Amino acid sequence: MRIDLHCHSTASDGTDTPAELVRNAGAAGLDVVALTDHDTTRGYAEAAAALPAGLTLVTGAELSCRLDGVGLHMLAYLFDPEEPELLRERELVRDDRVPRARAMVGNLQELGVPVTWEQVERIAAGGSVGRPHIATALVELGLVGSVSEAFTTDWLADGGRAYVEKHESDPFEMIRLVKAAGGVTVFAHPAASKRGRTVPESAIAELAAAGLDGIEVDHMDHEPATRARLRGLAGELGLLPTGSSDYHGSRKTCVLGEFTTDPEIYGEITRRATGAFPVPGAGGGAER
């Protein structure tokens, strides 16, 4: 089985619609794909309706958190999307995205960049607006060569010239909320230092003690030595090691299935979850 547990659609900052994402996942030879848009599950119904035969869909979200001033992302799988407490917290984060993005556009304009809010809205195309959409605007304007090049202190990285803070959840509280909603939590790309500061391994141990289920080990932003270290850490802390593409369509260079999760690890994730179930496409299937 080929299992990719971290993908984005136009419901947040990917360039594939949810329907296109699952069709492309099937064409890429995946057996299981997780839709993990930022702080939202609103692309899930479209993805499920377009699910091709042989492909299983896992509902999820990538949740924005902050610990001791460091931003981190928590992947949540198979939770009840209508559970009130978790829904309320996700909406707090999501509702802060537009004023924050507007403020970053204003900062860029003060720096002499001819970016407009209308340009960013066009790029977001109704998705949950975020820094990747603003980064794409900088690419369109010829100021950077790629989206990743915009995530520096010159532009949009944490503490950068145009950066604006947003509401982000406490990860310990988020673990509690996701578990209460029947879900499973995995720390996304915990050592992606190219993106900015990362939390120390001691903090990962504290999160594990609080109920964190896993860490994303195999990821494009982790060098081989980093992946080996994280795999060892997962073993020490009793965490599930996952692998994922973090696919964003054409917005990033990663491809579907570039990194995958071991079927036994996926099976353990589904066994732990009680809030939702994987959905098989016609002719597909996933054992529980």
Contacts in CASP RR format, 6 or more apart in sequence:
PFRMAT RR
TARGET T0000
AUTHOR 0000-0000-0000
METHOD contacts of the structure
MODEL  1
MRIDLHCHSTASDGTDTPAELVRNAGAAGLDVVALTDHDTTRGYAEAAAA
LPAGLTLVTGAELSCRLDGVGLHMLAYLFDPEEPELLRERELVRDDRVPR
ARAMVGNLQELGVPVTWEQVERIAAGGSVGRPHIATALVELGLVGSVSEA
FTTDWLADGGRAYVEKHESDPFEMIRLVKAAGGVTVFAHPAASKRGRTVP
ESAIAELAAAGLDGIEVDHMDHEPATRARLRGLAGELGLLPTGSSDYHGS
RKTCVLGEFTTDPEIYGEITRRATGAFPVPGAGGGAER
1 31 0 8 1.000
1 32 0 8 1.000
1 263 0 8 1.000
1 266 0 8 1.000
2 29 0 8 1.000
2 30 0 8 1.000
2 31 0 8 1.000
2 32 0 8 1.000
2 257 0 8 1.000
2 260 0 8 1.000
3 30 0 8 1.000
3 31 0 8 1.000
3 32 0 8 1.000
3 33 0 8 1.000
3 260 0 8 1.000
3 261 0 8 1.000
3 262 0 8 1.000
3 263 0 8 1.000
3 266 0 8 1.000
4 25 0 8 1.000
4 30 0 8 1.000
4 32 0 8 1.000
4 33 0 8 1.000
4 34 0 8 1.000
4 243 0 8 1.000
4 244 0 8 1.000
4 245 0 8 1.000
4 247 0 8 1.000
4 256 0 8 1.000
4 257 0 8 1.000
4 259 0 8 1.000
4 260 0 8 1.000
4 261 0 8 1.000
5 32 0 8 1.000
5 33 0 8 1.000
5 34 0 8 1.000
5 36 0 8 1.000
5 58 0 8 1.000
5 75 0 8 1.000
5 77 0 8 1.000
5 186 0 8 1.000
5 242 0 8 1.000
5 243 0 8 1.000
5 244 0 8 1.000
5 261 0 8 1.000
5 266 0 8 1.000
5 269 0 8 1.000
6 34 0 8 1.000
6 36 0 8 1.000
6 62 0 8 1.000
6 75 0 8 1.000
6 188 0 8 1.000
6 216 0 8 1.000
6 219 0 8 1.000
6 242 0 8 1.000
6 243 0 8 1.000
6 244 0 8 1.000
6 245 0 8 1.000
6 246 0 8 1.000
6 247 0 8 1.000
7 21 0 8 1.000
7 25 0 8 1.000
7 33 0 8 1.000
7 34 0 8 1.000
7 35 0 8 1.000
7 36 0 8 1.000
7 244 0 8 1.000
7 245 0 8 1.000
7 246 0 8 1.000
7 247 0 8 1.000
7 256 0 8 1.000
8 14 0 8 1.000
8 35 0 8 1.000
8 36 0 8 1.000
8 37 0 8 1.000
8 38 0 8 1.000
8 62 0 8 1.000
8 246 0 8 1.000
8 247 0 8 1.000
8 248 0 8 1.000
8 249 0 8 1.000
9 16 0 8 1.000
9 17 0 8 1.000
9 18 0 8 1.000
9 20 0 8 1.000
9 21 0 8 1.000
9 35 0 8 1.000
9 37 0 8 1.000
9 43 0 8 1.000
9 47 0 8 1.000
10 16 0 8 1.000
10 17 0 8 1.000
10 18 0 8 1.000
10 125 0 8 1.000
10 126 0 8 1.000
10 127 0 8 1.000
11 18 0 8 1.000
11 35 0 8 1.000
11 37 0 8 1.000
11 40 0 8 1.000
11 42 0 8 1.000
11 43 0 8 1.000
11 127 0 8 1.000
11 128 0 8 1.000
12 37 0 8 1.000
12 38 0 8 1.000
12 39 0 8 1.000
12 40 0 8 1.000
12 62 0 8 1.000
12 127 0 8 1.000
12 128 0 8 1.000
12 130 0 8 1.000
13 37 0 8 1.000
13 38 0 8 1.000
13 124 0 8 1.000
13 127 0 8 1.000
13 128 0 8 1.000
13 130 0 8 1.000
13 132 0 8 1.000
13 133 0 8 1.000
13 248 0 8 1.000
13 251 0 8 1.000
14 37 0 8 1.000
14 132 0 8 1.000
14 248 0 8 1.000
14 249 0 8 1.000
14 251 0 8 1.000
15 248 0 8 1.000
15 249 0 8 1.000
15 250 0 8 1.000
15 251 0 8 1.000
16 24 0 8 1.000
16 249 0 8 1.000
17 46 0 8 1.000
18 35 0 8 1.000
18 43 0 8 1.000
18 44 0 8 1.000
18 46 0 8 1.000
18 47 0 8 1.000
18 50 0 8 1.000
19 46 0 8 1.000
19 47 0 8 1.000
19 49 0 8 1.000
19 50 0 8 1.000
21 33 0 8 1.000
21 35 0 8 1.000
21 47 0 8 1.000
21 247 0 8 1.000
21 249 0 8 1.000
22 33 0 8 1.000
22 35 0 8 1.000
22 47 0 8 1.000
22 50 0 8 1.000
22 51 0 8 1.000
22 52 0 8 1.000
22 55 0 8 1.000
22 57 0 8 1.000
23 50 0 8 1.000
23 52 0 8 1.000
24 256 0 8 1.000
25 33 0 8 1.000
25 55 0 8 1.000
25 256 0 8 1.000
26 33 0 8 1.000
26 52 0 8 1.000
26 54 0 8 1.000
26 55 0 8 1.000
28 255 0 8 1.000
28 256 0 8 1.000
28 257 0 8 1.000
30 55 0 8 1.000
30 256 0 8 1.000
30 257 0 8 1.000
31 54 0 8 1.000
31 55 0 8 1.000
31 56 0 8 1.000
32 55 0 8 1.000
32 56 0 8 1.000
32 57 0 8 1.000
32 58 0 8 1.000
32 266 0 8 1.000
32 278 0 8 1.000
32 286 0 8 1.000
33 55 0 8 1.000
33 56 0 8 1.000
33 57 0 8 1.000
33 58 0 8 1.000
33 256 0 8 1.000
34 57 0 8 1.000
34 58 0 8 1.000
34 59 0 8 1.000
34 60 0 8 1.000
34 75 0 8 1.000
34 77 0 8 1.000
34 244 0 8 1.000
35 41 0 8 1.000
35 43 0 8 1.000
35 44 0 8 1.000
35 47 0 8 1.000
35 57 0 8 1.000
35 58 0 8 1.000
35 59 0 8 1.000
35 60 0 8 1.000
36 60 0 8 1.000
36 61 0 8 1.000
36 62 0 8 1.000
36 75 0 8 1.000
36 76 0 8 1.000
36 77 0 8 1.000
37 43 0 8 1.000
37 60 0 8 1.000
37 61 0 8 1.000
37 62 0 8 1.000
37 128 0 8 1.000
38 61 0 8 1.000
38 62 0 8 1.000
38 63 0 8 1.000
38 64 0 8 1.000
38 128 0 8 1.000
38 130 0 8 1.000
39 61 0 8 1.000
39 62 0 8 1.000
39 63 0 8 1.000
39 64 0 8 1.000
39 90 0 8 1.000
39 93 0 8 1.000
39 94 0 8 1.000
39 97 0 8 1.000
39 128 0 8 1.000
40 61 0 8 1.000
40 90 0 8 1.000
40 94 0 8 1.000
40 128 0 8 1.000
41 59 0 8 1.000
41 60 0 8 1.000
41 61 0 8 1.000
41 81 0 8 1.000
44 57 0 8 1.000
44 59 0 8 1.000
44 60 0 8 1.000
44 81 0 8 1.000
47 57 0 8 1.000
48 57 0 8 1.000
48 279 0 8 1.000
51 57 0 8 1.000
51 279 0 8 1.000
51 280 0 8 1.000
51 281 0 8 1.000
51 282 0 8 1.000
52 281 0 8 1.000
52 282 0 8 1.000
53 281 0 8 1.000
53 282 0 8 1.000
53 283 0 8 1.000
53 284 0 8 1.000
54 280 0 8 1.000
54 281 0 8 1.000
54 282 0 8 1.000
54 283 0 8 1.000
54 284 0 8 1.000
54 285 0 8 1.000
55 280 0 8 1.000
55 281 0 8 1.000
55 284 0 8 1.000
56 278 0 8 1.000
56 279 0 8 1.000
56 280 0 8 1.000
56 281 0 8 1.000
56 284 0 8 1.000
56 285 0 8 1.000
56 286 0 8 1.000
57 278 0 8 1.000
57 279 0 8 1.000
57 280 0 8 1.000
57 281 0 8 1.000
58 77 0 8 1.000
58 78 0 8 1.000
58 278 0 8 1.000
59 77 0 8 1.000
59 78 0 8 1.000
59 79 0 8 1.000
59 81 0 8 1.000
59 276 0 8 1.000
59 279 0 8 1.000
60 75 0 8 1.000
60 76 0 8 1.000
60 77 0 8 1.000
60 78 0 8 1.000
60 79 0 8 1.000
61 75 0 8 1.000
61 76 0 8 1.000
61 79 0 8 1.000
61 90 0 8 1.000
62 73 0 8 1.000
62 74 0 8 1.000
62 75 0 8 1.000
62 76 0 8 1.000
62 188 0 8 1.000
63 73 0 8 1.000
63 74 0 8 1.000
63 75 0 8 1.000
63 76 0 8 1.000
63 90 0 8 1.000
63 93 0 8 1.000
63 169 0 8 1.000
63 174 0 8 1.000
63 178 0 8 1.000
64 71 0 8 1.000
64 73 0 8 1.000
64 93 0 8 1.000
64 166 0 8 1.000
64 168 0 8 1.000
64 169 0 8 1.000
65 71 0 8 1.000
65 72 0 8 1.000
65 73 0 8 1.000
65 74 0 8 1.000
65 168 0 8 1.000
65 169 0 8 1.000
65 170 0 8 1.000
65 171 0 8 1.000
65 174 0 8 1.000
66 72 0 8 1.000
66 168 0 8 1.000
66 169 0 8 1.000
66 170 0 8 1.000
66 171 0 8 1.000
67 170 0 8 1.000
67 171 0 8 1.000
67 199 0 8 1.000
67 203 0 8 1.000
68 199 0 8 1.000
68 203 0 8 1.000
69 197 0 8 1.000
70 197 0 8 1.000
70 198 0 8 1.000
70 199 0 8 1.000
71 158 0 8 1.000
71 168 0 8 1.000
71 197 0 8 1.000
71 199 0 8 1.000
72 171 0 8 1.000
72 187 0 8 1.000
72 188 0 8 1.000
72 190 0 8 1.000
72 198 0 8 1.000
72 199 0 8 1.000
73 187 0 8 1.000
73 188 0 8 1.000
73 189 0 8 1.000
74 169 0 8 1.000
74 171 0 8 1.000
74 174 0 8 1.000
74 175 0 8 1.000
74 178 0 8 1.000
74 185 0 8 1.000
74 186 0 8 1.000
74 187 0 8 1.000
74 188 0 8 1.000
75 185 0 8 1.000
75 186 0 8 1.000
75 187 0 8 1.000
75 188 0 8 1.000
75 216 0 8 1.000
75 242 0 8 1.000
76 174 0 8 1.000
76 178 0 8 1.000
76 183 0 8 1.000
76 184 0 8 1.000
76 185 0 8 1.000
76 186 0 8 1.000
77 183 0 8 1.000
77 184 0 8 1.000
77 185 0 8 1.000
77 186 0 8 1.000
77 269 0 8 1.000
77 273 0 8 1.000
78 182 0 8 1.000
78 183 0 8 1.000
78 184 0 8 1.000
78 269 0 8 1.000
78 270 0 8 1.000
78 273 0 8 1.000
78 274 0 8 1.000
78 275 0 8 1.000
78 276 0 8 1.000
78 277 0 8 1.000
78 278 0 8 1.000
79 86 0 8 1.000
79 178 0 8 1.000
79 181 0 8 1.000
79 182 0 8 1.000
79 183 0 8 1.000
79 184 0 8 1.000
79 273 0 8 1.000
79 275 0 8 1.000
79 276 0 8 1.000
80 86 0 8 1.000
80 181 0 8 1.000
80 182 0 8 1.000
80 183 0 8 1.000
80 275 0 8 1.000
80 276 0 8 1.000
81 87 0 8 1.000
81 276 0 8 1.000
83 177 0 8 1.000
83 180 0 8 1.000
83 181 0 8 1.000
83 182 0 8 1.000
83 275 0 8 1.000
85 177 0 8 1.000
85 180 0 8 1.000
85 181 0 8 1.000
86 177 0 8 1.000
86 178 0 8 1.000
86 180 0 8 1.000
86 181 0 8 1.000
89 169 0 8 1.000
89 173 0 8 1.000
89 174 0 8 1.000
89 177 0 8 1.000
92 167 0 8 1.000
92 169 0 8 1.000
93 166 0 8 1.000
93 167 0 8 1.000
93 168 0 8 1.000
93 169 0 8 1.000
94 128 0 8 1.000
96 166 0 8 1.000
96 167 0 8 1.000
97 128 0 8 1.000
97 129 0 8 1.000
97 130 0 8 1.000
97 166 0 8 1.000
98 129 0 8 1.000
100 130 0 8 1.000
100 164 0 8 1.000
100 165 0 8 1.000
100 166 0 8 1.000
101 120 0 8 1.000
101 129 0 8 1.000
101 130 0 8 1.000
101 131 0 8 1.000
101 133 0 8 1.000
101 134 0 8 1.000
102 117 0 8 1.000
103 164 0 8 1.000
104 131 0 8 1.000
104 134 0 8 1.000
104 156 0 8 1.000
104 162 0 8 1.000
104 163 0 8 1.000
104 164 0 8 1.000
105 115 0 8 1.000
105 116 0 8 1.000
105 117 0 8 1.000
105 120 0 8 1.000
105 134 0 8 1.000
106 162 0 8 1.000
107 161 0 8 1.000
107 162 0 8 1.000
107 163 0 8 1.000
107 164 0 8 1.000
108 115 0 8 1.000
108 134 0 8 1.000
108 138 0 8 1.000
108 155 0 8 1.000
108 162 0 8 1.000
109 115 0 8 1.000
111 161 0 8 1.000
111 162 0 8 1.000
113 138 0 8 1.000
113 141 0 8 1.000
113 143 0 8 1.000
114 141 0 8 1.000
115 134 0 8 1.000
115 137 0 8 1.000
115 138 0 8 1.000
115 141 0 8 1.000
119 137 0 8 1.000
119 140 0 8 1.000
120 129 0 8 1.000
120 133 0 8 1.000
120 134 0 8 1.000
120 137 0 8 1.000
121 129 0 8 1.000
123 133 0 8 1.000
123 136 0 8 1.000
123 137 0 8 1.000
123 140 0 8 1.000
124 130 0 8 1.000
124 133 0 8 1.000
131 150 0 8 1.000
131 151 0 8 1.000
131 156 0 8 1.000
132 147 0 8 1.000
132 248 0 8 1.000
132 251 0 8 1.000
134 150 0 8 1.000
134 156 0 8 1.000
134 162 0 8 1.000
135 144 0 8 1.000
135 147 0 8 1.000
135 148 0 8 1.000
135 150 0 8 1.000
135 151 0 8 1.000
135 155 0 8 1.000
135 156 0 8 1.000
136 147 0 8 1.000
136 251 0 8 1.000
138 144 0 8 1.000
138 150 0 8 1.000
138 155 0 8 1.000
138 156 0 8 1.000
139 145 0 8 1.000
139 146 0 8 1.000
139 147 0 8 1.000
139 150 0 8 1.000
143 150 0 8 1.000
143 155 0 8 1.000
144 150 0 8 1.000
144 155 0 8 1.000
146 253 0 8 1.000
147 251 0 8 1.000
147 252 0 8 1.000
148 194 0 8 1.000
148 252 0 8 1.000
150 156 0 8 1.000
151 157 0 8 1.000
151 194 0 8 1.000
151 195 0 8 1.000
152 160 0 8 1.000
153 159 0 8 1.000
153 160 0 8 1.000
153 161 0 8 1.000
154 160 0 8 1.000
154 161 0 8 1.000
155 161 0 8 1.000
155 162 0 8 1.000
156 162 0 8 1.000
156 163 0 8 1.000
157 163 0 8 1.000
157 195 0 8 1.000
157 196 0 8 1.000
158 196 0 8 1.000
158 197 0 8 1.000
171 207 0 8 1.000
172 206 0 8 1.000
172 207 0 8 1.000
172 210 0 8 1.000
174 185 0 8 1.000
175 185 0 8 1.000
175 207 0 8 1.000
175 210 0 8 1.000
175 211 0 8 1.000
175 212 0 8 1.000
176 210 0 8 1.000
178 184 0 8 1.000
178 185 0 8 1.000
179 185 0 8 1.000
179 211 0 8 1.000
181 275 0 8 1.000
182 273 0 8 1.000
182 274 0 8 1.000
182 275 0 8 1.000
182 276 0 8 1.000
183 272 0 8 1.000
183 273 0 8 1.000
183 274 0 8 1.000
183 275 0 8 1.000
183 276 0 8 1.000
184 213 0 8 1.000
184 269 0 8 1.000
184 272 0 8 1.000
184 273 0 8 1.000
185 211 0 8 1.000
185 212 0 8 1.000
185 213 0 8 1.000
185 214 0 8 1.000
186 212 0 8 1.000
186 213 0 8 1.000
186 214 0 8 1.000
186 215 0 8 1.000
186 216 0 8 1.000
186 240 0 8 1.000
186 242 0 8 1.000
186 269 0 8 1.000
187 204 0 8 1.000
187 207 0 8 1.000
187 212 0 8 1.000
187 214 0 8 1.000
187 215 0 8 1.000
187 216 0 8 1.000
188 216 0 8 1.000
188 219 0 8 1.000
188 246 0 8 1.000
189 195 0 8 1.000
189 216 0 8 1.000
189 219 0 8 1.000
189 221 0 8 1.000
189 222 0 8 1.000
189 246 0 8 1.000
190 198 0 8 1.000
190 199 0 8 1.000
190 204 0 8 1.000
190 215 0 8 1.000
190 216 0 8 1.000
190 230 0 8 1.000
191 198 0 8 1.000
191 221 0 8 1.000
191 222 0 8 1.000
191 226 0 8 1.000
191 229 0 8 1.000
191 230 0 8 1.000
192 198 0 8 1.000
192 219 0 8 1.000
192 221 0 8 1.000
192 222 0 8 1.000
194 221 0 8 1.000
195 221 0 8 1.000
201 233 0 8 1.000
204 212 0 8 1.000
204 215 0 8 1.000
204 233 0 8 1.000
204 237 0 8 1.000
204 239 0 8 1.000
205 237 0 8 1.000
208 214 0 8 1.000
208 237 0 8 1.000
208 238 0 8 1.000
208 239 0 8 1.000
212 239 0 8 1.000
213 239 0 8 1.000
213 240 0 8 1.000
213 269 0 8 1.000
213 272 0 8 1.000
214 234 0 8 1.000
214 239 0 8 1.000
214 240 0 8 1.000
214 241 0 8 1.000
214 242 0 8 1.000
215 230 0 8 1.000
215 233 0 8 1.000
215 234 0 8 1.000
215 239 0 8 1.000
215 240 0 8 1.000
215 241 0 8 1.000
215 242 0 8 1.000
216 242 0 8 1.000
216 243 0 8 1.000
216 244 0 8 1.000
217 227 0 8 1.000
217 230 0 8 1.000
217 231 0 8 1.000
217 234 0 8 1.000
217 241 0 8 1.000
217 242 0 8 1.000
217 243 0 8 1.000
218 227 0 8 1.000
218 241 0 8 1.000
218 242 0 8 1.000
218 243 0 8 1.000
218 244 0 8 1.000
218 259 0 8 1.000
218 260 0 8 1.000
218 261 0 8 1.000
219 227 0 8 1.000
219 243 0 8 1.000
219 244 0 8 1.000
219 246 0 8 1.000
219 259 0 8 1.000
220 245 0 8 1.000
220 246 0 8 1.000
220 253 0 8 1.000
220 254 0 8 1.000
220 258 0 8 1.000
220 259 0 8 1.000
221 246 0 8 1.000
222 230 0 8 1.000
230 241 0 8 1.000
231 241 0 8 1.000
233 239 0 8 1.000
234 240 0 8 1.000
234 241 0 8 1.000
235 241 0 8 1.000
240 265 0 8 1.000
240 268 0 8 1.000
240 269 0 8 1.000
241 262 0 8 1.000
241 265 0 8 1.000
242 261 0 8 1.000
242 265 0 8 1.000
242 269 0 8 1.000
243 259 0 8 1.000
243 260 0 8 1.000
243 261 0 8 1.000
244 259 0 8 1.000
244 260 0 8 1.000
244 261 0 8 1.000
245 254 0 8 1.000
245 255 0 8 1.000
245 256 0 8 1.000
245 257 0 8 1.000
245 258 0 8 1.000
245 259 0 8 1.000
246 252 0 8 1.000
246 254 0 8 1.000
247 254 0 8 1.000
247 255 0 8 1.000
247 256 0 8 1.000
247 257 0 8 1.000
247 258 0 8 1.000
248 254 0 8 1.000
267 287 0 8 1.000
270 277 0 8 1.000
270 278 0 8 1.000
270 286 0 8 1.000
270 288 0 8 1.000
271 288 0 8 1.000
277 288 0 8 1.000
278 285 0 8 1.000
278 286 0 8 1.000
278 288 0 8 1.000
280 286 0 8 1.000
END
